[in-house]
Amino acid sequence: MTSRTPRDSRLRLVRNRPMATARRPAVNRGSRPAPRPPEGTPPPAELARRARAGLTGAVAIAHWAAAEHGAPGALSDEAAARAAAALGLSPQEVRSDWDRARLIGLIEHHAGTTRPGWRLQAWDRDDSAVLRGWVALLDAWSLACPAPATAEPTAVAEVVEAVPQLLSLLQLSAGPVPIATLLDMLRQRVAELRTERCEVPQEAAEAREPANGAEGAHDAEDAATLEGLLDWALDALSSVGALTVREGPEDGPEGAGSAADGAEGDRREAVLTALGNWAVWVKLEQICVAAQSPAGNIEQPAADMLRGCAGLTPGPARAEYRAWLAARPVGSAVTELIDAARGDDALLRGLAFEALRVVGAPAEPAVRAVVDESCLRPYALLWLAEHEGADPDDALDALTREEATWLWVDTAAAISDHGESPLLVRHLESAVQGTVPALLEEVRAVGHPRTVQVLVALAAAHPDPALAKAVRRAAFQVHTGGA
């Protein structure tokens, strides 16, 4: 049985549409009430408090990086020692917190240095930002706690792909699940993955009978490998606060240990934490955090107004922009919108330039003035192209390949932070590259500060296991500084 190499999946090329002109789904999709979380789920404020409590180290290292006024992008031994002395931690703890701060979005890399991310600025006041940051860490659990160096990479990838099913079992069980049961399900899921990817016809596989005793030895070795990797996965998920592993009752369910040979007599059981239960439920229900009501946007600062309009379809959003613009001088309104676009929230960048489209010609001098700012350049070039008469569907021709790729990552970051997983998967269709490998190569090269988080979110959302594996590998390479 052999594993299929990540296939060269073709992207369906479509007419590219800039983020600002793409129709956004309205939050209110009718009268159907939003699904309610499981009974006993703490309110969002309490969930956010628990998330903050578990991530104090990552927040502390992010504030340290901010105070350094440009800490090095790759944490050197000297920088780790300085951080350890300043925070009263060991260098190993500093590196662990550093990695988590990157994965959560508390710090971001720009031109070889590190600066605070937008999520750090919102950490103490925005519960939604905290919860989304924690979910990003949950999605990247295998990066936050890398597998043992001796583990076989293919087996590690199979376990990572199987973990969502284990988490679903834990959530649906609404209580502790014996480790033996999880190991049994892990074996079944891994067997399914291997069957799906097997390139050898079943008849040929049956014809090649292994020598006596060889099959049994291989199965025993494979069982031990999966048992060890399950312990790694449970330890990693426990370290990020998604679950806890505890000793089960001595008079547990009869035969619980017999489900897996290696787990026989193991009385441990796993149970989701409140955060983990909520996060898995959200993923199962495909619910995104609802945008705030647009009521009162006219009196709000630009950034708050744009957030309030995030869930509206283009027509109502433009009406809201016009009302907001009418309440203040054009010059100061344009300046405020561009300042909001300079922030670290990619969604606000796209929405700010959508509002500037409503402004029209009076905004042209200010837009031209920011063309040389790297984070605003693609948006400004698209705005100018459309202002000069280009069709919105053809405006991307004004961008270089690198600028279009940077915009693709920035838009994906906005979807990852504020949208639904299926929308992130569909975002693949708007890439200018013809294949997934080409896209991943150019995404890694473009150097967007949110690259790792975007790739992790895409890997977690994509239904194709082979493609998700390739994307996850690319995220790991960027996270570890690989090419």
C-alpha positions, 0 to 999 in steps of 0.5 A: 500500500502506497500513499499518493503524492499530493496531486497537482490539483487544477484551479478553475480559473474564473474572472477575477474580482477584487475583494471590494467588488465581490458580493458578500453574503448578508449575515441575516439569511432569512428568518431561520434562527441561528443555531444555539450552542450546546446547553451549558456552554459558557457565554462568549465573554466567559469563553474569551476570559478562559482563552485569555487566561490560557494565552497570557504567555503569548500576549506577554511575548507579543508586548515584549516584541512591541517594546523592542521596536522591531524584534527580529523575525526569527527569534535568535538565541540572543533575542530569546535570552533577552526576552527570557530575562525580561519576562522571567521565563526560560528560553524554551518557554519564550520560544513556545510563547513566540510561536503561539503569538505568531500563530494567533496573530498577536505578532506579524513579520514584516521585512525581517522584523516583527511588529504587533498584529491587529489582534494584539491591539484588540485583545483586551477589548474585543472578545470576538478577536480573542476567540478567533485567535484561539480557534486559529491556534486550535487549527494550528495545534500540530505547528504549536506542538510539533510531532516527535522528530523520530515520527514518520512524516506520513504517519504524522500527516495521517493523524493530523487529518484524523484528529477532526473526526476524533474531536467531533466524537468528543463533542457529540459524546458530550462527556469523557471518551476512553482513550481506547475508543479514540485509538480504535477510531484513529485506527479506523480513520487512518485505514480509510485514508490509506484505502482512499489514497492507495494506488495499488489495485485491491486484486494486486494487493491481495495477490502479494501475501506477506511472508508468515509473521511479517504482517503481524510484526508490521501491524504491531509496529503500526499500532504502537506508532499510532498509539504514540502519535495519539498521545502526542495529539492529545498532549498538543490539544491539551496544551492549547486548551482544547481538551483534558486527559484524566484518569477514568473510573476503575469500574469503567465500561466493560471491555473498554480497554480491549478496543485497542491492544496497546490501550488495554488496561489504560483507564485514561479518558479525554474530555473537551474543555468548554472552549474546545466544545464550543469551537468544535460545535462552531465548526460542525455547525459552520457558524461564523461570528455575526457582524455587529448591527449597522445601526448608529454607524453614521456617528462612528469612527471609520474603523467601527463604521466599516466593521458595522457594514461588514455583514451587509450586501453591497447595496445597503453597505454603499448607502451606509457609506454615503450617509457616513460621508455626508455627515463629515467633510470629504477631506477628513473622511478620506483621511480617516478611511485611509488610516483605517485601511493602514491597520492590520485588519485585512477586511477593513482594508477592502471595505475602506477602499469600497467606501472610497469608491463611493467618494469618487474623484475627490479621493483620487489625490489621497489614493495616489499618495498611498500607491507606494505603501506596500499594504495599500498598493494593490488596493490603490492600483485597483481603485485607480484602474476602476476610477479611470474606467476599467471594468471591475472584472478586468482591473486586476490586469493593473497588478503585477503577479506578485501584487495579485498574489499579495492581494489574494493572501490579504483577502484570504486573511480577511476571510479567515478572520471574519468569514466562513470556511466554505468561502475560504475554500472557494477563494482558491478559484480567484487565484491567478496561478493555475495549480495549487503547487504554483499558488503555494510556491508564490504565496510563500515567496510573496512574504505576506505577514499572515501567510502561515495563518492563512495556509493553516486555516485553508488546510483546516477548511478544505475537504480534499485531504491531499490538498489540505496536506500539501497546504499544511506542509507549506504552512509548516515550511513558512512557519519554520523559515523554510523555502 
